[in-house]
Amino acid sequence: MARSRIILHPEAVREVESARNWYRAKGSTAEEGFVAELNHAVEQVASAPFRWPSYKARTRRYVFKRYPYSLVYRVYGGELVRVLAVAHDKRRADYWISRTED
């Protein structure tokens, strides 16, 4: 199967930048680790978007292994994946649900 194309919701991009800034303040190693984990998540989802379980509001979720974040995404026809949130798992639950209406 061909790799799916990944696009990020504008708010998901802001979440990535916010997390990077927070980890950067902790040190370059922390930031680099977060970015590596994010890149790994995106690669895994792009190569097999249906591998991860169904989640809320017709989404799927990839849970990061080392950081308290999840990639919440929706698959469109197997060819396009839209990342709706890079959600911190210990903060405001389901805040991203309104993004599923875009």
C-alpha positions in Angstrom: 0.0 0.0 0.0 1.2 3.5 -0.8 2.0 5.9 2.0 -0.8 8.3 2.9 -0.4 12.0 2.5 -0.3 13.8 5.9 -1.7 17.3 6.5 -1.9 19.0 9.9 -4.8 21.1 11.0 -3.5 24.7 11.7 -4.2 24.3 15.4 -2.2 21.0 15.5 0.7 23.0 14.0 0.4 25.5 16.9 0.3 22.6 19.4 3.6 21.2 17.9 5.2 24.6 18.2 4.0 25.1 21.8 5.3 21.7 22.8 8.6 22.3 21.1 9.0 25.6 22.9 8.2 24.0 26.2 10.7 21.1 25.7 13.3 23.6 24.3 13.2 25.4 27.6 14.0 22.1 29.3 17.0 21.6 27.0 17.9 20.7 23.4 17.9 17.0 24.1 14.3 17.1 25.4 13.2 19.1 22.3 15.1 16.8 19.9 13.5 13.8 21.6 10.0 15.2 21.2 10.6 16.1 17.5 12.0 12.6 16.9 8.9 11.0 18.5 6.6 13.2 16.5 8.3 12.4 13.3 8.2 8.7 14.1 4.4 9.0 14.9 3.8 10.7 11.5 5.8 8.1 9.6 4.0 5.2 11.3 0.6 6.7 10.6 1.5 7.6 7.0 2.6 4.1 6.3 -0.4 2.3 7.9 -3.1 4.8 9.0 -5.6 2.0 9.9 -3.2 0.2 12.3 -4.2 2.4 15.3 -7.5 2.0 17.0 -10.7 4.0 16.4 -11.1 6.9 18.8 -13.7 9.6 19.3 -15.6 11.4 16.6 -14.5 9.1 13.8 -10.8 9.6 14.5 -7.9 7.4 15.3 -5.2 7.9 17.8 -1.5 7.1 17.9 -0.1 7.4 21.5 3.5 8.5 21.8 5.8 6.1 23.6 8.0 8.5 25.6 6.1 11.7 25.7 2.6 12.4 27.1 1.1 13.2 23.7 -1.2 11.6 21.1 -1.6 12.2 17.4 -5.3 12.4 16.8 -6.2 12.0 13.2 -8.9 11.2 10.6 -8.3 9.1 7.5 -9.9 10.0 4.2 -10.1 7.1 1.8 -6.8 5.7 3.0 -4.9 8.2 0.9 -5.1 11.3 3.1 -4.6 11.6 6.8 -5.5 14.9 8.5 -3.9 15.3 11.9 -6.5 17.2 14.0 -4.5 17.5 17.2 -1.1 16.8 18.8 -2.8 16.5 22.1 -1.2 16.4 25.5 -2.7 13.4 27.3 -2.9 15.1 30.7 -4.7 18.3 29.6 -8.2 19.3 28.5 -9.8 16.1 27.2 -11.6 16.3 23.9 -10.9 20.0 23.3 -10.1 19.2 19.6 -13.5 17.7 18.8 -14.7 20.9 17.1 -11.9 20.4 14.6 -13.6 17.4 13.2 -16.3 19.6 11.6 -13.8 21.4 9.3 
